C-alpha cells in the first residue's frame, strides 16, 4: 500500500476513535449523575473502557510511526484494538439501558 492508503487508514481510525470518545463521554456523564451501586458499575465500565482506549491509541501511534513495510502488520493490531473497544462500549451502553 502506498502512503495515501496509510494516511487514509489513519484518518479512518481517528474518526472511529472520535466516535468512541463521544460514547465514552456519555457513559462518564451517566456515571457522574448516578448513585450507589449503579454509579459503581458505571465507573467500573468507564475505567475498563478508558484502558481499552489507551491501548487503541498506542496502536494508532505505533502505526503512525511505522515504515511503509511495517505498517501493514500493525494495521491488524490497531483494527483489533479499536474493534474491541467498540464492542465493549456497545455492550456497556446496552447493559445500562436495561
C-alpha positions as CSV (number, residue, x, y, z in Angstrom):
1,X,0.0,0.0,0.0
2,X,1.2,3.5,-0.7
3,X,1.4,6.4,1.7
4,X,-2.0,7.7,0.8
5,X,-3.5,4.4,1.8
6,X,-1.8,4.7,5.2
7,X,-3.0,8.2,5.6
8,X,-6.5,7.3,4.7
9,X,-6.5,4.3,7.1
10,X,-5.2,6.5,9.9
11,X,-7.9,9.1,9.2
12,X,-10.5,6.3,9.4
13,X,-9.1,5.1,12.7
14,X,-9.0,8.6,14.1
15,X,-12.7,9.1,13.1
16,X,-13.6,5.8,14.8
17,X,-11.7,6.8,18.0
18,X,-13.5,10.2,18.0
19,X,-16.9,8.4,17.8
20,X,-15.9,6.1,20.6
21,X,-14.7,9.0,22.7
22,X,-18.2,10.6,22.4
23,X,-19.8,7.4,23.6
24,X,-17.3,7.1,26.4
25,X,-18.0,10.7,27.5
26,X,-21.8,9.9,27.6
27,X,-21.1,7.0,29.9
28,X,-18.9,9.2,32.1
29,X,-21.7,11.7,32.3
30,X,-24.2,9.0,33.3
31,X,-21.8,7.7,35.9
32,X,-21.4,11.2,37.4
33,X,-25.2,11.6,37.6
34,X,-25.8,8.1,39.1
35,X,-25.7,7.0,42.7
36,X,-24.9,3.8,44.7
37,X,-24.3,0.5,43.0
38,X,-25.3,1.8,39.6
39,X,-22.7,4.6,39.9
40,X,-20.0,2.0,40.9
41,X,-21.0,-0.2,37.9
42,X,-20.7,2.8,35.5
43,X,-17.4,3.8,37.0
44,X,-16.0,0.3,36.6
45,X,-17.1,0.2,33.0
46,X,-15.7,3.6,32.3
47,X,-12.3,2.6,33.9
48,X,-12.2,-0.5,31.7
49,X,-13.1,1.4,28.6
50,X,-10.5,4.1,29.3
51,X,-7.9,1.4,29.5
52,X,-9.0,0.0,26.1
53,X,-9.0,3.5,24.7
54,X,-5.4,3.9,25.8
55,X,-4.4,0.6,24.2
56,X,-6.1,1.6,21.0
57,X,-4.3,5.0,20.9
58,X,-1.0,3.2,21.5
59,X,-1.7,1.1,18.4
60,X,-2.5,4.1,16.3
61,X,0.7,5.9,17.4
62,X,2.8,2.8,16.5
63,X,1.0,2.7,13.2
64,X,1.8,6.4,12.5
65,X,5.5,5.8,13.3
66,X,5.8,2.6,11.2
67,X,7.6,2.3,8.0
68,X,5.8,1.6,4.8
69,X,6.7,-2.1,5.1
70,X,5.9,-2.4,8.8
71,X,2.6,-0.5,9.0
72,X,0.6,-3.3,7.2
73,X,1.5,-5.7,10.0
74,X,0.5,-3.2,12.7
75,X,-2.8,-2.4,10.9
76,X,-4.3,-5.7,12.1
77,X,-3.5,-5.0,15.7
78,X,-4.9,-1.4,15.5
79,X,-8.1,-2.7,14.0
80,X,-8.5,-5.3,16.6
81,X,-7.9,-2.9,19.5
82,X,-10.5,-0.4,18.1
83,X,-13.0,-3.2,17.4
84,X,-12.6,-4.5,20.9
85,X,-13.2,-1.0,22.3
86,X,-16.2,-0.6,20.1
87,X,-17.7,-3.9,21.2
88,X,-17.0,-3.1,24.9
89,X,-18.6,0.4,24.7
90,X,-21.7,-1.0,22.8
91,X,-22.0,-3.7,25.5
92,X,-21.8,-1.2,28.3
93,X,-24.4,1.0,26.7
94,X,-26.7,-2.0,26.3
95,X,-26.1,-3.0,29.9
96,X,-27.0,0.3,31.3
97,X,-30.1,0.8,29.1
98,X,-31.8,-2.1,30.8
